[in-house]
Amino acid sequence: MLTVDLLVNAITTLLVTIDPPGLAPIFLGLTVGMTRPQRKQVALRGSLIAFCILAVFALTGAGVLSLLGISIGAFRIAGGLLLFWIAFEMIFERRNERKEKTSEVAITRDHIHNIAVFPLALPLIAGPGAISATILLSGSFPSALERTALIGVLALCLVILFLSLVIAERIDRFLGATGRAILTRLLGVILAALAVQFVVDGVKSAFAG
């Protein structure tokens, strides 16, 4: 039965796993060199894609991964490895080197779309934690009406995330080139640690099963 407590629990669980405040500074590091409208476009596109991904899991539960024969543990390991690659590029400024080579056309439409899909939408927003939480919550929302409510909860959480990313881009004006370089490397290290934790959790989950 759909209750206020159930909805509050779902909102809290998803906000904690998606972690809008934690993603905001990482978003800045990933979108170095972009203008405010471009950052907003990446944030909007990434949020919408992540919503669609999480909505699919909310509607189908664990059926999708089971159908493909993929465990949550395996998903965590794969997401962690991909995230570590992004962290490596942030720490050693490989992304900035590529942008310098292409100078004026460094930020293309394809580049904006690609960043929005990976790594922003997946695995940063709709990552293993958020997908796992969504699958678990779907078990508490069995009926069609309750699943609709869960979709509404997801939409609310992604709107909050989008707003946090839009606010984050204003911080960039106060950093300057040196500040951005320091922030990018620092967040790269944090992202690398997060990626390793994803892999560790995935290995534990895989062997526990």
N, C-alpha and C positions, 0 to 999 in steps of 0.2 A: 504493500500500500504506500502511495506517495505521501510523504510527510515533510514538514518543514525541516525537521532534524536530518532527514535523508538528503534533502537538497543542500543544506548547509554543509553537511559532511562531504558531499560530492564536490562542491565549490572549493572547500578548503583543501581537499586532497589534490585536486587538479592544479590549483594555484601553487601549492607547495612543490609539486613535481615539475610543473612548467617553469616556475620561478622567474616571473617577469623582472624583478629588480636585479637578479643575478644575470639575466640574459642581456639587459640593457648595455652594460659596459662592453660585453663581448661583441655585441652588435656593432658598437663603434669601431672596435678593432678590425672587424671583418669588412667594414665599408669605408676604410680609409681612402681618401681621394674623391669620394662621391659628393655631389652637391646635396643640399637639403631636400629638393624635390626627388632626386634619385634615391636618397635614403628612405624617404617616405614611401616611394614606390616599392622598394625592396621589402620594407616592413609590412606594407599592405599585402603584397603578393605572398610573402612568406607566411603571414598569419592566415591568409585564406587557404593556402595549400595545406598548412598544418591542420586547420579546422576540418578540411575534407578528409584528410588521412585519419584523424582521430574519430570523426563521425562514422567512417566505415567500420572501424573497430568497435565503436559504441553500438552499432546496429548489428554487427555480426558476432561480437564477442571473440572468443578464442578460435572460432571456426576457420578464419582466414589462415592463421599460422598453422593450425592443425591440418588444413587442407593441403598446404604446401609442405607439410612435414617439417616445419621450422619451430624450434622451441624458443621461449623468451630468452633463455641463456645464450643461444646462438645469435639471436638478434642483438643482444647486449654486446657480445664480442665483436660482431661486425661493425656495429655503430661506434664502438670504442676505437677500433683500428682506423676507421675513416676519420674520426674526430682528431685522433693523434696526428694524422697526416696534415690536417689543417693547422693544428697547433705548431707543428714543425715549421710550416711556411711562415706563420706569424712571427715566431721567435727569430728566424734567420732572414726575415724580410724578403723571402722569395717572391711573394705576391707583389711587393713594391718594385722589385727589379723588373718584373714583367710589365708593370704599368709604365715604368720609365722608358722601356724599349719602344712602347707604342705611343708615347707622349700624348698628343692631343686626342687620340682615339682610344685612350686607355680604358675608359668606361663606355662600353658599347651596350646596346639593348640586350644582346645575348648574355653579356657579362652580368648585367643587372638581374636578368631572369635566372641565370645559373646560380648566382649567390643566393637568391630568394629560395630556390629549391634545395640546394645543398651548399653549405651546411645549415642554413637558417631553419627552413621548414623541417628538414630531416638531416641529421638527428638532433639538432639543438632544441627545437620546440617540440615536435612530435617524436621525441626520442624514446628509448626503451622504457624509461621511467613513466613518461606520460602515457604511452601505449599500454604498459602493464596496468597502470592505475585505471585507465579507461576500460580495459577488458574486465578487470575485477569489479568495477562499478556497474558494468552492464549486467552482472549477475544479480544486482540489487534492484535493477529496473527492468523486470521481465516483460511487462505488458507493453502494447504499442503506445499507450498514453505516457507511460513512464519512460520509455525510450525517447519519446519526443521531448520530455522534460530534461533528460540527460543531454540531448542535442542542444537544448537551450542553455544549459549550464556550460557546455563546451564553448558555445558562441560568446557567452558573457566573459569567460576566462580569456578567450582569444582577443576580445575587444580590449580588456584590461592590459593584455600583453602588448597589443598594437600601440596603445596610448603611451605605455612606458618606453617603447622604442622611439616614438616620435619625440618625446621629451629628451631622450638620450642624445639625439642629434644636436641639441642646443649646447650640450656640454662641450662639443667639439670646438666651438668657437673660442673657448677659453683655454684650450690646451696648447695650440701652436704646434709647429713641426716637431720640436723636441719632446713636448708633452705627449704627442701622438705616438712617437717612436717608443718612448718609455712605456706608455700604456699598452701598446700592441704587444711588446715583448713580455710584459708582466702578465697580461691576460693569456698570452700564448702558453706560458708556463702553467698557469692555473688550468687552462683548457687541456693541456697534456696530462695533468694530474687527474682531471675529471675523466679523460679518455681511458687512462689506466684503470681507474676505479670501475668504469663500465666493463672493461675486459675481465677484471678480477671478479666482479659480481656475476658476470656471465659464466665464467669457468666454474665458480662455486655452484651456480644454479644448474649447470649442465651435469656436473658430477653428482650433485645431490639427487638429480632425477635418475 
